[in-house]
């Protein structure tokens, strides 16, 4: 068989327009050219696509089936064209991102949606984990770049860039004894168990002699909600719908909390390409403009 994409386009246009003349106008071709193309396609396929015994062309049963196949074929051909154009323009074919699970999910969700719209030909892999895990994904080259909360000095094998920040707060579960104190001091906090973020190469400083540790902010938030202790949490974690009604923020004038920095990591000597630079720029904008929760 020697059918062509152009003949398939003319077949589909005729079926959708209801007549050869209408299809010719839509395609900007002569009516005779469209009629000839369909005739050649039918000859090549070995059966008629249209019943021409009526005033307006009507698909034969075989033509109805072929219309479905032709539409899918044209969809794939369009996808091939778009992907080829993207690659010719220097767009990356594949991208693997490692994302800290504690990053604001509204910003991350918006980023992924916009990636699908701006880079439809991109093959994307998303890897999620703790701050330590996403750095390891880059180190092991499972991901080309990572975005995570800055939890201390990174390995010398990484290049890094600050892209934004998230505010923090002191939180307890509703009903915790600390909620009954009008003006919280560090001494008050020290009397109760503190739940700390802890990773292999970094641990938050303890303000209480009694501590429990975890490498996950979500795990810590769940323990806070259960009344196990108090913790310093990114506001987006405390505002997560699962914890929003269970946690209460404690103001403490004696203790000023720094913002939690968000940084991008990639391997030294690996220059981020244009797609990665777009991701970095857009995530920085989203962290600045999108609220932490709905």
N, C-alpha and C positions, 0 to 999 in steps of 0.2 A: 504494500500500500504506500501511496505517495501523497497522502493528504497533508495540508499545511496548516499552520496556526491561523494564517489569514483567512483561509476558507472556513475554518471552524468559527472564526469571529463573524463572518458573513452569514453562516448558518444560524448562529445564535441570535444575531440581530434580526434576521428574517422571522424567526420563530417568535421573538418578543414583540416585534413591530406588527406582525399579522399580515404583512405583504412585502413583496420584493421591492416595490417602489418606495414604501415607507422606510425599509431598511437601507436602501440606497441613499435616501435623503439623510438619514441619521449618520451614515458612514462617509458621506461626501463623495460617493462613487456614482458612476452611471448605472442605470437600472440593468442594462444589458450585461455589465461587468459582474454584477451580483448574481444575476440569473445564470450566467456562464459558470461562475465559481461554484454555485450550488450543484449545477448539473455535473461538473467535473468531480465534485466531492461524492455525489451519489454513484457515479460511474466507478470511482475508485473503491468505494465501500461495497458496492455490489447490490444495493437495494435503495429504494426511494425513501427520502426523508419527509417529503411533503405529498399530500394528496392534492393534486392540481385540478380535480374535477369540479371544485367549487370556486366561487368568485374570489374569496380570500384563501390564501394557502393555509392548509391545516396539516399538522403533523400526523404522520402515520404512527401506528403503535411502535414500530421500530424507531421512528424519529423521536418519539417522546423519551424513549430510553437513551438514545444518543444525545439528546439535549442535556440530560443530566451529566453524562460523561463529558460532553464538550465544555459545559460550564466549569466543571472541576478541573479539566485540563487547562482552561484559560486562567483559572485562579492560580494554579501552580506556575504557569508560564509568567504571570504577572509577578508572583513572588520571586521567581528566578531573576527576572529583570531588575526588580528592586534591590535584591541582594547583590547582584553584580554591580549595579550603580553605586551602592554603598561601599563596596570593597574598592571600586575604582577611585572613589573619592577619599580613600584612606581610612575609612571607618574600620574599627576592630571587628574581627569575626567572632571572637569569643571573649568573655569577661567573667572572672570568678571573684566575687566579693565576699569577704568575711565580715560579719556584722555582730557587734556586741549585742547580746540579747537584751541588755538594759537600756539601749538607746530609745529615745521617744518613738513609740510605734507609729504615731500619726505621721511624723516626718519620714520615717523609713517607708511606710506604706505609700505615701505620696511620691517618694523618690522612685520606687519600683514601678508605679503606674506610669510616671512620666518617662522612665527608661523605655517602657514598652511602646510608648507613642513616638518618642524621638529616634529610637534605634530599633525599628521593627525587624531588621535582619540580624540583630545581635543574638548570639546564643549565650544566655546568662545562667550562671550558677551562683546560688546564694548559700553561704555556710554561716550558721549561727552558733554562738557559744558564749562562754564567759570572756572577759577581757584577755585573760591568759590564753585561752583556747584559740581565739581568732588571730592572735599574734603568732601562735604556733602554726596555724594554717598557712600563713604567709611564709614563715621560716621553712616549712616543708614543701613550699611551692604548690600547695593545694589551692591557694588563692593568690591572686596577683596583688591585692591590696586589702587592707583591713581598716575598719573604722571602729574605734572603741574609746571607752572612758580612759583617760590618762591616770594610771595607778602607779606612777613612779617612773624612774629611768628605764628606757627600753634597751634592748640588746644593741651592741655596736654594729650588728649586721643589718640594722634597720635604718632607713631614712624616715623622717617623720615631719608632720606639719599640723599645727593647731588649726582646727576649722570651726570651732564653736564651743559653746559651754552650756551647762544646765545647772540651775540653782539647786541647792540642797536644803534640807530641813531636818529637825529632830522630831521623831515620831514615836508614839506609843499607841498601844491598843486602847480603844475606848473602855473606860472602867479601870484602867491602870492607876495605882496609887498616885503617880506623878500628876495625873490630871486634876487632882484635888488641891494642888499647890498653886496659888495665884501668881507668884513670882519665882520662877525656876532659877536655881543657881547651879553652878558646876558641882557644888557639894551635894545638892539634892540628887543630881544625876549619878554621882559616884556611889550612892547608897543602893542603886538598883543595877541589875544585870544589863550589860551592854552587848548588843549583837553587832559584830564587826565583819566587814569585808576582809577576806584573807585569800591571798594567792601565793603561789610558790615563792615568788620573788618580791612580794610586797604585802604589808599588813598595815591597816590603819592604826594610828596610835589609840591606846585605850584610855578612857577617862574614868573608868570604873575598875576596881580590883577584881570584879566578877565579870567574865566575858565568855561568850560563845561566838564561834566563827563559822563563816560559810563563804564559798567563792561565788555565790549567786545573790544578787540583790533581791530577786523574786523570792528566794528561799528565806532571806532575812525578813522581808516584808510579811511573809506568811507567819513567821514566828512572832513578829511584833503584833500582828493582828490577833494571835492566840494568847497574848498577854505574857509571853515568855521574857520579854525585856524591851528596852528602848534601842533605837538605832538612828544613825544619820543616813538618810535616803535621798536619792535624786527625786525631785518633786514629781517627775513623770511616773516614777514607780509608785509613789504614794497616791497619785491620782488615778492609777490604773483602776478600771471599773471593778475588779475583783476585790480591791482593798479600800476604795475610796470611802465607803461608809464604816469601815472597821478601824481606821487609823485617825489619830488626832495629832496635829502638829503642836509642839511645845516651844513657845518663844523663850529664848534664854539670852538676856542682854549681855551677860558676861562672856558669851561665847559666839563670836562672829564666824560664820561658816563661809569658806571660800566657794566659788563656783567650781563645778566639776568640769574639767576640760575634756573636750572631745578631740581626738587626733586621728590622722590618717597615717598608716604605716605601710611601707613597701621596702623591698630589699635594696640595699645599697647597690648602686651601679645599674639599677633598672629604672629607666626614665618613664614615668607615667605617660601613657599615650593620650591622644585627644579625648577618647571616650572616658577614660578614667579621670581626666582633668575636668570634664563636664560633670561627672558624678560628684567629685569633690566640691566643685563650686556650687552645684545645686543643693547638695546636702547642707552645706554651710548656710545657704539662704533659707532653707526650710527650718533648720534649727533656730534661726533667728525670728522667723515670721509665724510659724505654725504653733498654736497653743499646745501645751503639754498633754491635754486630754480634751475629750468632747464635753 
